[in-house]
Every structure is written in structure tokens, then in C-alpha cells.
Amino acid sequence: MSLVLVLNSGSSSIKYALFDMRGPTTLASGLVERIGEPTTTVTHEAGRTSHVIERHLADHKEGLAAMVEAFDATVPIDPATLTAVGHRVVHGGDRFAHPAVIDHEVMEAIRDCIPLAPLHNPANLLGIEDALLAYPDCPHVAVFDTAFHQSMPQASYRYALNRDVADRHRIRRYGFHGTSHAYVSRRAAQFLDISLHDSRIITLHLGNGASACAVRGGASVDTS
């Protein structure tokens, strides 16, 4: 198999999915929610099999251990079969226009962006650090929500502020939900049977957060 485990580590939750990339097909997915509260719930789905764990999980390390427990009860993961572990990271600042293999430099760059996403990047780092301990023998890759929007021209990402002040404090439009906008624009072009290179598409991400994006030729040119 060519297995990829994807983790989305939030402040009190971990969303995850295991993919066999030969399909690709989803082998299992789940949610660890309310980490640190008296009762944490792990809801795990593998095909037609559901597995639920309810007990106190103090931190993300215990949350990942419970995730592995759920996998062991349904579709056990042999770490040797993992091709990679992917991590959704909310903010990469202006440093990352593409996914990045995680090393010390990438970790420090994510840490440096904490002031830009104080509710998200610390939780993303916790998930990465614990996953590196759990699966040390395969590449870990950070996928940044902001990366897709690095193609925006200055007219789209700069605000009407003094340039020195804006640069000193890193004040600009970075854009969010980039992984969603990139995927939706590609799929829209497929559904419409048009070339992504020649397409002009407006995408809407409507979830716990919401944003709009103008996509031209497969690249973000403006966002709300």
C-alpha cells in the first residue's frame, strides 16, 4: 500500500484520515474532540465499522495515542507502511507558497507565525511534534492554508497603510482556507470540462470560517 495519514490538529481537537493513494481511497477517518476536558470523545469510522472512545485525554499526545488505539481496533497502521504524514497548518506567513517537508527550519517558521495565528499555529505545532514522535521514520509534510494565496499581486494583498509600518508588523492580506479554494477550483474546472489554465472561477469556502477567492488560471488572484 501507499498510505498517507493526514492530521488537522486544533486547539482542542484532532481531525484525521488515512488514505490509500493508489485509489485514492479513504481507509478510515475520525475526530478526537474536547481534548483536555473531563470526557474526550474519539469518533472513528473505517468502512462500515464505527469505533467510539470516551474518556479523559489530557493533551494532544494522549489524543494521538487514542487515535492509534481506534486504528488498532479497526484497520491497524503498520508505521513501516506509511509513505508520509500530512499536517494542515493554518499560517505560513509569506514564507511558504507550497507544502514543505517538516524539518527544524520549517518548525521555527511555523512558530514565528504564531503572532499571526495565535489560536491555530500553537495547536498545529503540538500535533506535529507528537506525530513526529509517534511516526519518526517517514516524511512529515506541512500544508499551509495561506500558501495558495501567495500568488496574489501586491494590489490584492497590500492595505492602504504606510509601507514601512506594514512591512515591519507584517500587515497584509494573507488569505485563508487555501487548501479548500485550490481543491474546489480544480474540481470545478473538471466538472465544467474546461482547462484549469484558461479558467476564471470564484470559489466560496463556507464552514466554521468563510471566505471567497478569485482564481484565474488555477492561481489565487484575490480573496476576501
Solvent accessible surface area in square Angstrom, and as a share of the most:
residue,aa,sasa,rsa
1,M,140,0.62
2,S,37,0.24
3,L,10,0.05
4,V,27,0.16
5,L,0,0.00
6,V,55,0.31
7,L,2,0.01
8,N,37,0.19
9,S,6,0.04
10,G,22,0.21
11,S,85,0.55
12,S,48,0.31
13,S,28,0.18
14,I,1,0.01
15,K,99,0.42
16,Y,9,0.03
17,A,16,0.12
18,L,3,0.02
19,F,58,0.24
20,D,11,0.06
21,M,93,0.41
22,R,164,0.60
23,G,54,0.52
24,P,91,0.57
25,T,74,0.43
26,T,78,0.45
27,L,47,0.23
28,A,2,0.02
29,S,40,0.26
30,G,14,0.14
31,L,50,0.25
32,V,0,0.00
33,E,53,0.24
34,R,101,0.37
35,I,15,0.08
36,G,42,0.41
37,E,80,0.36
38,P,117,0.74
39,T,65,0.38
40,T,0,0.00
41,T,13,0.08
42,V,0,0.00
43,T,51,0.30
44,H,0,0.00
45,E,74,0.33
46,A,10,0.08
47,G,73,0.70
48,R,249,0.91
49,T,70,0.40
50,S,71,0.46
51,H,54,0.24
52,V,86,0.49
53,I,13,0.06
54,E,115,0.51
55,R,107,0.39
56,H,94,0.42
57,L,4,0.02
58,A,51,0.40
59,D,67,0.35
60,H,9,0.04
61,K,115,0.49
62,E,71,0.32
63,G,0,0.00
64,L,5,0.03
65,A,62,0.48
66,A,0,0.00
67,M,0,0.00
68,V,50,0.29
69,E,69,0.31
70,A,0,0.00
71,F,1,0.00
72,D,84,0.43
73,A,62,0.48
74,T,32,0.18
75,V,52,0.30
76,P,94,0.59
77,I,21,0.11
78,D,75,0.39
79,P,72,0.45
80,A,94,0.73
81,T,55,0.32
82,L,12,0.06
83,T,71,0.41
84,A,18,0.14
85,V,0,0.00
86,G,11,0.10
87,H,5,0.02
88,R,72,0.26
89,V,0,0.00
90,V,8,0.04
91,H,2,0.01
92,G,0,0.00
93,G,3,0.03
94,D,87,0.45
95,R,129,0.47
96,F,24,0.10
97,A,51,0.39
98,H,134,0.60
99,P,81,0.51
100,A,18,0.14
101,V,98,0.56
102,I,18,0.09
103,D,77,0.40
104,H,140,0.63
105,E,114,0.51
106,V,13,0.08
107,M,20,0.09
108,E,73,0.33
109,A,2,0.02
110,I,0,0.00
111,R,94,0.34
112,D,76,0.39
113,C,2,0.01
114,I,48,0.24
115,P,97,0.61
116,L,45,0.22
117,A,7,0.05
118,P,85,0.54
119,L,137,0.68
120,H,85,0.38
121,N,0,0.00
122,P,48,0.30
123,A,5,0.04
124,N,5,0.02
125,L,6,0.03
126,L,84,0.42
127,G,1,0.01
128,I,0,0.00
129,E,60,0.27
130,D,19,0.10
131,A,0,0.00
132,L,58,0.29
133,L,127,0.63
134,A,47,0.36
135,Y,11,0.04
136,P,90,0.57
137,D,136,0.70
138,C,17,0.10
139,P,70,0.44
140,H,4,0.02
141,V,34,0.20
142,A,0,0.00
143,V,49,0.28
144,F,3,0.01
145,D,4,0.02
146,T,0,0.00
147,A,10,0.08
148,F,39,0.16
149,H,0,0.00
150,Q,43,0.19
151,S,61,0.39
152,M,7,0.03
153,P,66,0.41
154,Q,94,0.42
155,A,102,0.79
156,S,14,0.09
157,Y,38,0.14
158,R,64,0.23
159,Y,99,0.38
160,A,112,0.87
161,L,91,0.45
162,N,95,0.49
163,R,134,0.49
164,D,95,0.49
165,V,58,0.33
166,A,6,0.05
167,D,79,0.41
168,R,158,0.58
169,H,108,0.48
170,R,83,0.30
171,I,68,0.34
172,R,38,0.14
173,R,64,0.23
174,Y,17,0.06
175,G,4,0.04
176,F,83,0.35
177,H,33,0.15
178,G,0,0.00
179,T,56,0.33
180,S,29,0.19
181,H,1,0.00
182,A,14,0.11
183,Y,119,0.45
184,V,58,0.33
185,S,1,0.01
186,R,114,0.41
187,R,91,0.33
188,A,24,0.19
189,A,3,0.02
190,Q,112,0.50
191,F,154,0.64
192,L,113,0.56
193,D,131,0.68
194,I,81,0.41
195,S,57,0.37
196,L,58,0.29
197,H,149,0.67
198,D,110,0.57
199,S,3,0.02
200,R,192,0.70
201,I,22,0.11
202,I,133,0.68
203,T,3,0.02
204,L,107,0.53
205,H,45,0.20
206,L,138,0.69
207,G,53,0.51
208,N,166,0.85
209,G,30,0.29
210,A,70,0.54
211,S,15,0.09
212,A,31,0.24
213,C,3,0.02
214,A,33,0.26
215,V,3,0.02
216,R,127,0.46
217,G,30,0.28
218,G,21,0.20
219,A,36,0.28
220,S,0,0.00
221,V,28,0.16
222,D,59,0.31
223,T,9,0.05
224,S,90,0.58
